[in-house]
């Protein structure tokens, strides 16, 4: 068996349509010394049932339930129950390719001074294609998140932080955590392969975070004031660039939605559903 144990932590909320595919991607890993900790965050659909079924089918998968507290609280709770040497956060609708864990651990073994490992990424779902994240540097991270949420790090390094910020329920909590975890001299490695797939939706926590970006970013700056101080001359320029990036993401999502709405399949489907909508309105009026 492989020497190091990896804890894959999954916060899950109302994701019954996607969780099985995410867990299948964990089960398909070429590296086998892992555990998967799922924390159902007060779901109102079939998410918890699916998680429990997978836990029954493989002893490496553990399932817990809590009242709805947000993804940060669910991640912290999952890590509390974990026993691995390394932590790999994974959202309940995303996918890791089969060799992701193996290649991340291989890099940690070869370069033990490394603090964090992630890979190239791509979108799938409503929007498809390469996710062009900026190259990592600590100053860049302060003003623009350049690491997706599913990067691998040591449990001991997590224990040196206060965990994921549970007050950031509207989003950007992973960015906030990377700033808490990393320091200017820490080594971060990006595997030069596309080993992570980020699912895009019509609406998501990310798009909600885009709308509240200024307030959330202010919270990040306030929480990590000492880390920002040496780079304050760059704040205005970097902040403007960051806002433009988030605006571009919103426009791209809106464009994808308009493309679907203008397609023949969508128009035919909408036409077929009209009678059912009319019946639904009549039933509501009678109530």
Secondary structure, 3 states (H helix, E strand, C coil): CCCCCEEEEEEECCCCCCHHHHHHHHHCCCCCCEEEEEEEECCCCCHHHHHHHHHHHCCCEEEEEECCCCHHHHHHHHHHCCCCCEEEECCCCCEECCCHHHHHHHHHHHCCCEEEEEEEEEEEECCCEEECCCCCCHHHHHHCCCCCCCCEEEHHHHHCCCCCCCCCCCCCHHHHHHHHHCCCCCEEEEEEEEEEEEEECCCCHHHHHHHCHHHHHHHHHHHCHHHHHCCHHHHHHHHHHHHHHHHHHHHHHHHHHHHHHCCHHHHHHHHHHHHHHHHHHHHHHHC
